[in-house]
């Protein structure tokens, strides 16, 4: 690959085709081989999520892309950041940029849980009572706007050029469609995959109503950051997981309420309204670094 190619994004038709094809394939697999039981009618659930994802897409197009795309081009022309300084072969630079962007996204994800102001927006993603591939696209549009300064910092510090940035963005979308899905993979395959990438069983634990389980498995593409920071948890049986946030039930899932949720009075996240705190699951005694519970 020539150095000039690093200054060009992946063609939009290729990214769009990969995303649409992956979404359709996973929706079909969710119907054929579901991993977890569902609470809501799937058509209503997916329609609401896709409506929110449309608002998210507009927010990214208008509030992020006008900053990040020109900035990545400036990085390419001026050699800003860590990776251009190393003058690596293009393929190596793209791979390292994707890994570094993924690692720093892990940090941002942790911050969205740890900082109360960010959590009030990110919680909209977690209140979904059914985890499916459309949940991957269902974020509050304000959260996307709030992430723009962090994305700018990622590009400048790492030195992400247009090709590297677009490769990472495409891989991220494909990864979240995959690991949010309600697809039952063969347990042997997933035990192997989760050592490298985030998988549906692994991310399902992150969407648990139990706080100590939600505070784990923060990775997006690669599972390496979770292993590195000891935030990996793989020993929770999928059928024992209740997806969602204890403070919010089905009455909170209408589109209008989801959009207004961050701006209303904030209730305690990990407390069932009127029923006290949520119990925590106990470790099953298995090696959490090597075993996924079925």
C-alpha positions in Angstrom: 0.0 0.0 0.0 1.4 3.4 -1.0 1.8 6.2 1.6 -0.7 8.3 -0.5 -3.4 5.8 0.2 -3.2 6.6 3.9 -4.7 10.0 3.1 -7.9 8.4 1.7 -10.9 7.0 3.5 -12.4 3.6 2.8 -15.1 4.1 0.1 -18.5 4.8 1.6 -20.2 2.2 -0.5 -17.9 -0.5 0.9 -18.5 0.5 4.5 -22.2 0.8 3.9 -22.4 -2.6 2.2 -20.5 -4.3 5.0 -22.6 -2.7 7.7 -25.9 -3.5 6.0 -24.9 -7.0 5.1 -23.7 -7.7 8.6 -26.9 -6.3 10.2 -29.2 -8.4 7.9 -27.2 -11.6 8.5 -27.2 -11.1 12.3 -30.9 -10.3 12.4 -31.5 -13.6 10.6 -29.2 -15.5 13.0 -30.9 -14.0 16.0 -34.2 -15.4 14.7 -32.7 -18.9 13.9 -30.4 -19.3 17.0 -31.1 -16.9 19.9 -28.8 -16.9 22.9 -31.0 -15.4 25.5 -34.8 -15.2 26.2 -36.4 -12.0 25.2 -38.8 -9.7 27.1 -40.3 -7.5 24.3 -41.8 -8.0 20.9 -38.8 -8.0 18.6 -40.4 -5.9 15.9 -41.3 -3.1 18.3 -37.9 -3.4 20.1 -35.9 -3.2 16.9 -38.0 -0.4 15.4 -37.5 1.8 18.4 -33.8 1.1 18.4 -33.4 1.9 14.7 -35.3 5.1 15.2 -32.8 6.2 17.9 -29.9 5.0 15.7 -31.1 7.3 12.9 -30.8 10.3 15.3 -27.4 9.0 16.4 -26.3 8.8 12.8 -27.4 12.4 12.1 -25.5 13.6 15.3 -22.3 11.9 14.1 -22.7 13.3 10.6 -23.3 16.9 11.8 -21.4 17.0 15.1 -18.4 14.7 14.7 -17.5 14.1 11.1 -17.0 17.8 10.2 -14.2 17.9 12.8 -12.6 14.4 12.6 -12.4 14.1 8.9 -10.5 17.3 8.2 -8.4 16.7 11.3 -7.3 13.2 10.0 -6.4 14.8 6.7 -4.3 17.4 8.5 -2.5 14.7 10.5 -1.7 13.0 7.2 -0.3 16.2 5.6 1.5 17.5 8.7 2.7 14.3 10.3 1.1 15.0 13.7 0.9 12.4 16.3 2.7 9.3 17.4 2.4 6.9 14.5 3.4 9.2 11.6 6.5 10.0 13.6 7.5 6.3 13.4 7.3 6.2 9.6 6.0 2.6 9.6 4.9 0.6 6.6 1.3 1.6 5.8 -0.3 -1.8 6.7 1.5 -1.8 10.0 0.5 1.7 10.8 -3.2 1.0 10.0 -3.2 -2.1 12.3 -1.5 -0.2 15.1 -3.8 2.8 14.7 -6.9 0.6 14.9 -5.5 -1.2 18.0 -4.7 2.1 19.7 -8.0 3.7 18.8 -9.7 0.6 20.2 -7.8 0.8 23.4 -8.5 4.5 24.0 -12.2 3.8 23.2 -12.0 1.3 26.1 -10.9 4.2 28.3 -13.8 6.4 27.0 -16.3 3.6 27.7 -15.1 3.3 31.3 -15.4 7.0 31.7 -19.1 6.9 30.5 -19.8 4.6 33.4 -17.7 6.3 36.0 -18.5 10.0 35.4 -22.1 10.7 36.5 -22.8 13.3 33.8 -21.7 11.0 31.1 -23.5 8.0 32.6 -26.8 9.8 32.5 -26.6 9.7 28.7 -24.8 6.3 28.3 -27.4 4.7 30.6 -30.0 5.2 27.8 -28.0 2.5 25.9 -28.1 0.2 28.9 -31.8 0.4 29.8 -32.7 -1.8 26.9 -34.3 -5.0 28.4 -33.3 -7.1 25.4 -29.8 -7.1 24.0 -29.7 -7.5 20.2 -27.7 -6.3 17.3 -30.0 -3.2 17.0 -29.0 -2.2 20.6 -25.5 -1.7 19.2 -26.8 1.3 17.3 -29.1 2.7 20.0 -27.3 5.5 21.8 -28.6 8.9 22.9 -27.5 11.4 20.2 -26.1 13.8 22.9 -23.7 11.1 24.0 -22.3 11.0 20.4 -21.8 14.8 20.6 -20.1 14.6 24.0 -17.6 12.1 22.6 -16.4 14.4 19.8 -13.7 16.2 21.9 -12.3 12.8 23.0 -12.3 11.6 19.4 -10.4 14.7 18.4 -7.8 13.9 21.1 -7.5 10.3 19.9 -6.8 11.4 16.3 -4.2 14.0 17.3 -2.3 12.0 19.9 -2.2 8.7 18.0 -1.8 10.3 14.6 -4.7 8.6 12.9 -4.8 9.3 9.2 -8.0 9.1 7.1 -7.4 5.5 6.0 -6.6 4.3 9.5 -9.5 6.2 11.1 -12.0 4.9 8.5 -10.7 1.3 8.9 -11.1 1.6 12.7 -14.6 3.1 12.5 -15.8 0.3 10.1 -14.3 -2.4 12.3 -15.9 -0.8 15.4 -19.4 -0.8 13.8 -19.0 -4.4 12.7 -17.8 -5.4 16.1 -20.6 -3.8 18.0 -23.2 -5.3 15.7 -21.6 -8.7 16.4 -21.1 -8.5 20.2 -24.4 -6.9 21.0 -26.2 -9.6 19.1 -28.5 -12.3 20.6 -26.8 -15.0 18.5 -25.8 -18.3 20.1 -22.4 -19.3 18.8 -20.9 -22.8 19.6 -19.5 -22.5 23.1 -16.2 -23.9 22.0 -15.8 -21.3 19.3 -16.7 -18.5 21.6 -14.3 -19.6 24.3 -11.6 -19.3 21.7 -12.8 -16.0 20.2 -13.2 -14.2 23.5 -9.5 -14.4 24.0 -9.1 -12.0 21.1 -12.3 -10.2 20.4 -15.4 -9.2 22.3 -18.2 -11.8 21.8 -22.0 -11.9 22.4 -21.8 -13.9 25.7 -19.0 -11.7 26.9 -20.8 -8.4 26.2 -24.1 -9.8 27.5 -22.5 -9.9 30.9 -21.6 -6.1 30.6 -25.4 -5.4 30.0 -26.4 -7.2 33.2 -28.6 -5.6 35.8 -26.0 -6.6 38.4 -23.5 -3.7 39.0 -20.4 -5.8 39.4 -21.1 -7.5 36.1 -21.9 -4.3 34.3 -18.5 -3.0 35.5 -16.6 -5.5 33.4 -16.1 -6.4 29.7 -15.7 -2.8 28.5 -13.8 -3.7 25.3 -15.2 -2.9 21.8 -13.2 -4.8 19.2 -10.4 -6.5 21.0 -10.8 -8.1 24.4 -7.1 -7.5 25.2 -7.8 -4.2 27.2 -10.1 -6.2 29.6 -7.5 -8.9 30.1 -4.8 -6.2 30.6 -6.8 -4.3 33.2 -8.4 -7.3 34.8 -11.9 -6.2 34.0 -12.7 -9.5 32.2 -15.6 -11.6 33.5 -16.7 -14.7 31.7 -18.3 -17.0 34.3 -21.9 -15.8 34.4 -24.5 -18.1 32.9 -26.4 -16.3 30.1 -29.8 -17.5 31.2 -29.1 -16.1 34.7 -28.5 -12.6 33.2 -31.2 -10.0 33.4 -30.5 -7.4 30.8 -31.1 -3.7 31.6 -30.8 -1.3 34.5 -32.7 -2.0 37.7 -34.1 1.5 38.1 -36.0 1.4 34.8 -38.7 -1.0 33.6 -40.8 -1.4 30.4 -42.7 1.8 31.1 -39.5 3.8 30.5 -38.8 2.3 27.1 -40.9 4.6 24.9 -38.9 6.7 22.5 -39.9 10.0 24.0 -39.0 8.9 27.5 -35.6 7.6 26.4 -34.8 10.9 24.7 -35.7 12.9 27.9 -34.2 10.4 30.4 -30.8 12.2 30.8 -32.5 15.5 31.4 -35.0 14.3 34.1 -34.3 13.8 37.8 -31.8 11.0 38.1 -32.8 8.0 40.2 -30.3 5.5 41.8 -29.2 3.2 39.0 -28.6 0.0 40.9 -31.8 0.0 43.0 -35.1 -1.6 42.1 -37.7 1.1 42.7 -39.5 0.1 46.0 -37.7 -3.2 46.4 -34.2 -2.2 47.7 -30.8 -2.9 46.2 -30.2 -5.5 43.6 -28.5 -8.7 44.8 -25.1 -9.6 43.2 -24.3 -12.8 41.5 -21.6 -15.0 43.1 -18.6 -16.3 41.2 -19.2 -19.9 40.1 -15.7 -20.9 41.0 -14.5 -21.4 37.5 -11.5 -19.7 36.0 -12.9 -16.5 34.7 -10.0 -15.9 32.3 -10.7 -19.1 30.3 -14.3 -20.2 30.6 -17.5 -18.8 29.3 -20.6 -20.1 31.1 -23.3 -21.3 28.7 
